[in-house]
Amino acid sequence: MGQRILALELGTDRVRAAMADRTWNALDLVGVYEQERASGEPDLSDAIARVVGAAGSPDIVISALPGEFVAKRLLTLPFSDRRRLQQVVPFALEEHLPFAVDDAAVAFARVGHEDDSTLVIAAFARKDDLRRHLELLARAGLDPKTVTLSTLALAGLLARSTNGRNRGAHLVLDIDHACTSMVLIDAAGTPRAMRTVGRGLSLRNGDSQSAAAVILGAVRQTLLAHGSDHETPDLVVAGPSAAAPEVRQIADALEVPMRNLDEFDCSTLIHSARSEPIRFAGCVAMLLGEAPDKPLELLNFRQGEFVFRGRSGAIAPLRLSVTLAAAGIALALLHFVLSIAVGARQLHLLNRAVATVTAPALGSADPATAKAELAGKLKDMNKRLRLLGGSLGHGSPLDVMLALSRAIPPGLAVQVDTLAVDDAGVKLEGRADSFATVDQVKKALERGGNLGAIQVDHAAAGSDPSKVDFHLSAALRDDAGGF
């Protein structure tokens, strides 16, 4: 189970409530409750206690201040920062207050944007009225986190439940036995006007014609002041007296379509909410202020000296998600540690296999450098093999010397002092009796066919004037078939 949220509306002689269970990703309606004040009870505290007894103890309480205690204004302010709004809104309302600003409790909610400006519904109530409201709830053992207006919450519920399928303006009438509140919503779901009339309709008393006339006059004034000739709003009714026959007369007099709020599907916002009677619509709408995802911004009179100091419970619905996240992190850490352990084991086995394979050639060598050491050993061995055995088909150095001695005719007056054989080829250094003899040696080696291009690198008179010192170089041919 998640966190229990209780929303309360207090009338003159009855209490209506809705309880929801909030989890980390959903808001489920548990039930709705209504209790009347019994004869002999001085106030609603006992009725509130009976509601709590039926619904269960809540974790968070939201209550609605009666609309007739609150004055509202729609303000357009050139910024959206909440801190600046808190500083400016009381001064913007000061000229509308019928009493000293120090005696007013002020609240506001951002309801929309126009260009770079913010639309704000601001409200003020006497501090004494708010104090009595909180004391009444305290006698029932409740301390509300939010004290708001249910009619504005209804506007938010309607704007979200339409979800783009019911475009157009709407005038919401929240009709109680003692008063009627109305809010005009444009096609975008933005409140454009709010008003409360101190007259309501009663289902028990059929003589409500005078009250209906007062309500009709207030509705007409609101539409004339804020309506549009191109956008006639539908009338949406809610509240305990929404089923009164005078409501239909009001719609007929206005010549506008009338719809009940329960025609709008809000089950995606609050599960199981669609089947509840519309007299609890205000309570259900207030629950959206504690929705786990994109909560509805409500007016809240718990400001300043009335600020809520209890537990907000904001973390509680996240316990499951935090637990799941912690479990996921633990599993990821375990996977990481196991991966390191498996990798270390594989590295150990690989090093041992490398050491076993390279031991005959390298002895006790570091497996990390075994490849480089083997490559060096192979290079040295190939070089030695070329010099000793001729691994590339050139024959051994002795074979090269034998082939050179056979290629040079015995009668040539040549003395070879140095013969060098390596991978680069053959180099001869010696002395001849003339330059012609050096040329004959070159031609004889070329006829042998075992050498590539032969170059005379040096030929000059030496220390003995009768002799010529010479240097010859030639590449070994791979295709010579061996020496």
Buried (B, 14 or more C-beta within 10 A) or exposed (E): EBBBBBBBBBBEEBBBBBBBBBBBEBBBBBBBBBBEBEEEEEBBBBBBBBBBEEBEEBBBBBBBBBBBBBBBBBBEBEEBEEEEBBEBBBEBBEEEBEEEEEEBBBBBBBBBEEEEBBBBBBBBBBBEBBEEBBEBBEBBEBBBBBBBBBBBBBBBBBBBBBEEEBEEBBBBBBBBBBBBBBBBBBBEBBBBBBBBBEBBBBBEEEEBEEBBBBBBEBBBEBBEEBBEEEEBBBBBBBBBBBBBEBBBBBBEEBEBEBBBBBEBBBEEBBBBBBEBBBBBBBBBBBBBBBBBEEBBBBBBBBBEEBEBEEEEBEEBBBEEEEEEEEEEEEEEEEEEEEEEEEEEEEEEEEBEEBBEEBEEEBEEBEBEEBEEBBEEEEEEEEEEEBBEEBEEEBBBBEBBBEBBEEBBEEEBEBEBEEBEBEEEBBBBBBBBBEBEBBBBBBEBBBEBEBBBEBEBEEBEEEEEEEBBBBBBBBBBBEEBEEB
